[in-house]
Amino acid sequence: MNAGAKEFNEAARRNTADLRQHDRIQKALAGYYLKREDYQNRFPDWAGARDLAAEIKREAINHLDRYLDEFASRLEARGTKVFWAPDGQAARDYIVGVARQHKVRSIIKSKSMTAEEIHLNDALEQAGFEVVESDLGEYIVQLRREPPYHIVFPAMHLTRQQISDLFHDRLGSEPTNNPEDLTMIARRIMRRKYCEADLGISGANFAIAETGMISITENEGNARLTTSLPKIHVALVGIEKVLPKLSDLALFLPMLATAGAGQPITCYNTLYGGPRQPGESDGPEEFHVVLLDNRRTELLADAEQRDALHCIRCGACLNVCPVFKNIGGHSYGTTYQGPIGSVITPHLRGLQDWKHLSQASSLCGACSQTCPVKIDLHHHLLHNRRNAVRLRPAPMEKCLQAGLAFVMCRPRLYALAARLARIAQPLSRLVEGTVLDPLRAWTKTRSIPPMAVKSFHQLWQERKKS
Ligand code: SF4
């Protein structure tokens, strides 16, 4: 077992036993389930909307080269600097370079999972820049020096009391359990940071090829301030964020809000198409768009799993995943948690080191059922399992499979083995989960299901006779 898998198992075991954390997650999600259901029902045809969204994303991803060129050339025509970053290092170097070139003193940043993916804050801080997260949840986890717990709700694992204690320790504020007061404490600090910052960094929810614009959807208004007050705006955009047409937003904005947060639409929806143009009164003087590949084109080349690039990062698959709800977001040790994280992380960071995530699933299929763009998540987890075995078969599994194949190809031997297994099973129950059990790694947390008293073959024979 590699070190990552070991860490994952230990964290998962620890967090599964933390019942208070379960309680907090359940409470945080209880309202979401009700609201999501309500707003899904207000769509004239939610199933049809999912079909259409999947179709639009399929069109965008299958012709990604064309749509990206269209997107970039329209942005450049309005004076935006577009940088194609093959990997995280190139993206970090470019953004640090922009900050250095402009002798930036302070940076404000709105929520971006793509920036988390490439550890952008660490790179900027190592280069000597102060970076402040402007999304409240992100700001809280930044103060705690920990990664987001969930791709949409980064601080969902914390109570008001914990946030109050954190603000008291780090910001010197008076303790309070009132959410509005807590928000105002962060707001007062943030307002000053917006005005001081020379550089604003954002992600993007969608990149519209037809108009050469990025779309950012948010609830706090922080992304608008982050992108419009500083002189320079850098948007870090994963190449899979492309949508062909502006009108596609009419479907994707309410869909993302409904699936992600149980809202009809998020409070602020903004399009950015370039730096401030002559005669315009606001907007940045300089606008950079960094288009990040970071192994996405490798996933694109995989026809079987390419649709994982359709993800709009709504987080709905995390919210319904029984594994996520038990082990929590930090156990994964990845930027993207839950089912989608378990599917794409092995592609983005290497199958051999991250194959254990494919096992973090009951394969119940709730994720695939809920995904608004119809990604077949649980089947992709199976694909990852298969690919990992093909890449480096585990000797024990290989022996077991060879043995099983040998027995199953010989009906008499199979019948004898099944009979012996029926006799042995009550005995094995006595040692199940103990140190005498050779399958202890598996049985100490679960029981082997009891074998049927009679095999299908026996039942069939009896039925024929009767
Ligand atoms: S895989 Fe689907 S449900 Fe999960 S985050 Fe992406 S779009 Fe949402």
Boltz pocket constraint, residues with backbone or C-beta under 6 A from the ligand:
constraints:
  - pocket:
      binder: B
      contacts: [[A, 310], [A, 311], [A, 312], [A, 313], [A, 314], [A, 315], [A, 316], [A, 317], [A, 318], [A, 340], [A, 367], [A, 370], [A, 371], [A, 372], [A, 373], [A, 374], [A, 375], [A, 377]]
      max_distance: 6.0
